[in-house]
Amino acid sequence: IMMYVRKMVPTTDKGRFYAFGRVFAGIVASGQKVRIMGPHYVPGRKEDLYLKSIQRTILMMGRYIEPIEDVPCGNIVGLVGVDQYLVKTGTISTYEKAHNLKVMKFSVSPVVRVAVEAKDPSQLPKLVEGLKRLAKSDPMVQCIIEESGEHIVAGAGELHLEICLKDLEEDHACIPLKKSDPVVSYRETVEAESDRTCLSKSPNKHNRN
């Protein structure tokens, strides 16, 4: 089989997720032993590779789920029991020489950032765990810890961030939060060719290029 896991969908069981994706070849079935390959897996190595069994296969219809024995290729399916081995996306296969399916690219980037902290400092562990769950449940969100120790949530826009922070506060961390104002990350780059020759020196000042 070949299946691409597109995203993680939170379950009613706190902290657990359905691995949601499309079957591209073969038939995915409950109890099947598979190779779970994360985005950093390299064929021939064991890093980011797990050999585990699928506990259950389910059909996802909006907010309703329906258990099913097996799902043939071409269909979209949810898997139970593989969420702890994948961060956000990955490839599932039974073929030993299988390569990862190409990771999906997004046309937008998480450029709007908000700093969050727990109103009660003693609840920091709950905030950290909630941020992990938020990052896992949304492929577009980024949760970063700055060098200063500040916790940053980055999203594609203010509305996206607003939804993410609501989910973090009410579903993932379940604690009251203090949030900064949204800030847009700016970057500079070179767009035109310069008429000047730029030179740089090595740290020991012996080489110049």
C-alpha positions as CSV (number, residue, x, y, z in Angstrom):
1,I,0.0,0.0,0.0
2,M,0.9,3.7,-0.4
3,M,-0.9,6.3,1.6
4,Y,-0.1,10.0,2.3
5,V,-1.2,11.4,5.7
6,R,-2.2,15.0,5.0
7,K,-3.1,16.2,8.5
8,M,-3.9,15.2,12.1
9,V,-7.5,15.6,13.3
10,P,-8.1,15.8,17.1
11,T,-10.3,13.1,18.5
12,T,-12.7,13.2,21.5
13,D,-10.0,11.4,23.4
14,K,-7.8,14.2,24.8
15,G,-4.4,14.3,23.2
16,R,-5.1,11.7,20.5
17,F,-5.5,12.3,16.7
18,Y,-6.8,10.6,13.6
19,A,-4.2,10.4,10.8
20,F,-6.2,11.7,7.9
21,G,-5.1,11.1,4.3
22,R,-5.6,9.5,0.9
23,V,-4.8,5.9,-0.2
24,F,-2.8,6.0,-3.5
25,A,-2.2,2.2,-3.9
26,G,-3.4,-1.0,-2.3
27,I,-6.0,-1.5,0.5
28,V,-5.6,-0.1,4.0
29,A,-7.2,-2.4,6.7
30,S,-7.6,-2.5,10.4
31,G,-4.8,-4.5,12.2
32,Q,-2.5,-4.2,9.2
33,K,1.3,-3.9,10.0
34,V,2.7,-0.9,8.1
35,R,5.9,1.2,7.7
36,I,5.2,4.7,9.1
37,M,7.6,7.2,7.4
38,G,8.0,10.7,8.7
39,P,9.1,13.6,6.4
40,H,12.8,13.1,7.4
41,Y,12.9,9.4,6.5
42,V,15.6,8.4,4.0
43,P,15.3,5.0,2.3
44,G,17.8,2.5,3.7
45,R,18.0,4.3,7.1
46,K,16.0,3.8,10.3
47,E,15.6,7.4,11.3
48,D,12.0,8.6,11.3
49,L,10.7,5.1,10.5
50,Y,8.4,3.0,12.6
51,L,6.9,-0.5,12.0
52,K,3.5,-0.5,13.7
53,S,0.0,-1.9,13.3
54,I,-3.1,0.2,12.4
55,Q,-5.6,-0.1,15.2
56,R,-8.6,0.9,13.3
57,T,-9.6,2.5,9.9
58,I,-12.5,5.0,9.8
59,L,-14.5,7.0,7.3
60,M,-14.7,10.7,8.2
61,M,-17.9,12.4,7.2
62,G,-17.9,15.9,8.6
63,R,-18.0,15.6,12.4
64,Y,-19.2,12.0,12.2
65,I,-17.0,8.9,11.9
66,E,-17.9,5.4,10.7
67,P,-15.6,2.4,11.5
68,I,-14.8,0.3,8.4
69,E,-12.8,-2.9,7.9
70,D,-10.7,-1.7,4.9
71,V,-10.4,1.1,2.4
72,P,-9.3,0.7,-1.2
73,C,-7.1,3.1,-3.1
74,G,-8.5,6.4,-4.3
75,N,-10.4,7.0,-1.0
76,I,-9.8,9.3,1.9
77,V,-9.5,7.6,5.3
78,G,-8.7,8.2,8.9
79,L,-6.3,5.9,10.8
80,V,-6.3,5.2,14.6
81,G,-3.1,4.3,16.4
82,V,-0.4,6.0,14.3
83,D,-0.7,9.6,15.6
84,Q,2.2,9.3,18.1
85,Y,4.6,8.4,15.3
86,L,3.9,11.4,13.0
87,V,4.2,15.1,13.8
88,K,2.0,16.5,11.0
89,T,2.3,14.6,7.8
90,G,3.9,11.4,6.5
91,T,3.8,8.4,4.2
92,I,2.4,4.9,5.2
93,S,3.5,1.9,3.1
94,T,4.0,-1.9,3.3
95,Y,6.8,-1.8,0.7
96,E,10.3,-2.0,2.1
97,K,11.9,0.1,-0.7
98,A,9.2,2.8,-0.7
99,H,10.1,6.4,-0.8
100,N,8.2,9.3,0.8
101,L,5.5,10.9,-1.1
102,K,6.2,14.5,-1.8
103,V,5.2,16.9,1.0
104,M,2.5,19.3,0.0
105,K,3.5,23.0,-0.4
106,F,1.3,25.9,0.6
107,S,0.8,29.1,-1.3
108,V,0.8,31.1,2.0
109,S,3.2,31.2,4.9
110,P,2.8,31.7,8.7
111,V,3.9,35.3,8.8
112,V,1.6,36.8,11.5
113,R,3.0,36.1,15.0
114,V,1.5,36.3,18.5
115,A,3.3,35.7,21.9
116,V,1.3,33.7,24.4
117,E,1.8,32.9,28.0
118,A,-0.2,31.3,30.8
119,K,-2.0,33.8,33.1
120,D,-0.9,31.5,36.0
121,P,2.8,30.7,35.6
122,S,2.3,27.3,37.4
123,Q,0.3,26.2,34.3
124,L,3.3,26.5,31.9
125,P,3.5,22.7,31.4
126,K,-0.1,22.7,30.2
127,L,0.6,25.5,27.8
128,V,3.6,23.7,26.3
129,E,1.6,20.5,25.9
130,G,-1.3,22.5,24.3
131,L,1.1,24.2,21.9
132,K,2.4,20.7,20.8
133,R,-1.2,19.6,20.1
134,L,-2.1,22.8,18.2
135,A,1.0,22.4,16.0
136,K,0.1,18.8,15.3
137,S,-3.6,19.6,14.5
138,D,-3.0,22.4,12.0
139,P,-0.5,22.0,9.1
140,M,-0.2,25.8,8.6
141,V,0.5,26.9,12.2
142,Q,4.0,27.2,13.7
143,C,4.7,27.1,17.4
144,I,8.2,28.4,18.3
145,I,10.1,29.0,21.5
146,E,12.4,32.0,21.2
147,E,15.8,32.2,22.8
148,S,14.3,34.5,25.4
149,G,11.9,31.7,26.4
150,E,8.9,33.4,24.8
151,H,6.3,31.1,23.2
152,I,5.3,32.3,19.7
153,V,2.3,31.1,17.6
154,A,2.5,32.0,13.9
155,G,-0.3,31.7,11.4
156,A,-1.2,32.7,7.9
157,G,-3.3,35.7,8.9
158,E,-5.1,37.4,11.8
159,L,-8.3,35.3,11.4
160,H,-6.3,32.1,11.2
161,L,-4.4,33.1,14.4
162,E,-7.6,34.0,16.2
163,I,-9.1,30.5,15.5
164,C,-5.8,28.8,16.5
165,L,-5.6,30.8,19.8
166,K,-9.3,30.0,20.6
167,D,-8.6,26.3,20.0
168,L,-5.4,26.5,22.1
169,E,-7.2,28.1,25.0
170,E,-10.4,26.0,24.9
171,D,-9.4,22.6,23.6
172,H,-5.7,22.0,23.7
173,A,-4.2,23.7,26.8
174,C,-7.6,24.4,28.5
175,I,-6.1,27.3,30.5
176,P,-6.6,31.1,30.4
177,L,-3.9,32.8,28.3
178,K,-2.3,36.3,27.9
179,K,-1.7,37.2,24.3
180,S,0.3,40.0,22.6
181,D,-0.9,42.0,19.7
182,P,-0.4,40.3,16.3
183,V,2.9,41.2,14.6
184,V,3.8,40.7,10.9
185,S,7.3,39.3,10.3
186,Y,9.2,41.3,7.7
187,R,12.2,40.0,5.7
188,E,14.6,41.8,3.3
189,T,16.1,40.5,0.1
190,V,18.0,41.6,-2.9
191,E,15.9,42.1,-6.1
192,A,18.2,43.9,-8.5
193,E,21.8,43.5,-9.6
194,S,24.3,46.0,-8.0
195,D,26.9,47.9,-10.0
196,R,29.3,47.7,-7.1
197,T,31.6,44.7,-6.3
198,C,30.9,43.2,-2.9
199,L,33.8,41.6,-1.0
200,S,33.8,39.6,2.2
201,K,36.7,38.4,4.3
202,S,37.1,35.1,6.3
203,P,37.2,35.3,10.1
204,N,41.0,35.0,10.1
205,K,41.2,37.9,7.5
206,H,43.4,35.6,5.2
207,N,40.8,35.0,2.5
208,R,38.8,37.5,0.5
209,N,36.1,36.8,-2.0
